Amino acid sequence: MQSYPRPSEPFVHVTREKADGTCPECGASALQTYPVLSEGGWWDVTKCQECLCSVKREQGPLLGGIHLLIDLV
């Protein structure tokens, strides 16, 4: 059985990208796009960082950030 070392990072985080536009709920221009894992699989979402309103939600890659070699062919 192979064991994996304990991660050295205290928190898990994902890179968020700034998105253009304003929130339809609160009017803030603090929109960011990032991947989210839910019971329905991976989603690419754009959310307001002020009120957490979901502005856009699209089905993401099947395995999220994992890229298989077969996908590169």
N, C-alpha and C positions, 0 to 999 in steps of 0.2 A: 504494500500500500504506500502510495506516495503522499507525503504531507507537504503542505505549502506554508511558507513562513507567514507570521502575522504581519499585516500591512503596517508600514511605519507612519502613514498619514492618519491623523486623529479623526478626520471627517472625509466622507465621500463627496466629491463635487463634480460638476459638469461645466464645461465651457459654455457660456451664454454669449450670443451675438446680439448687438443692438439692432432693432428693427425700426424702420421708418413708420411714421403715422402717429395717431393719437388714440387713446382709449375711448371707446364709445360710451363707457359707463361714467368715468370720472374726468375725462378730458386730458389726462396726463400724457406726456410724450415719453414715458418710461417703458417702452415696449421692448421685450427681449425674446429671442427665439432659442429654443433648446429642446433636446430629446427628453421624453418622459416615459417611464415604464409603468403600465397599469394592468389591470386584470385582462384587458383587451389586447395586450401586446405593446409594442413600441409606437409612440406617437411623436411627431414633430409639432411642437406647439409654439404659439406666440402669445405671451401673456403680459398683462400690465403689471409692473413691479410695485405699483402703488396700491391697487385694490385687488390684484390677482384675477381680474376678469380674463377669460380665455377669448382672445381676439380671433385666433385661427388654430385649427387642429386637423392635421393630416396624418394618415397612416404612415408610420416610419418603416425602416428596414426590418425584416423578419427577426434578425438577431441583434438589432440595435447597432452598437459600435463595433461589433465583431465582423471582420471582413474575411471571407473564405477565399482561398486561392482560386477556386473554380470561378468565382465572380470576376476575377481579373483576366480571364481568358477571353 
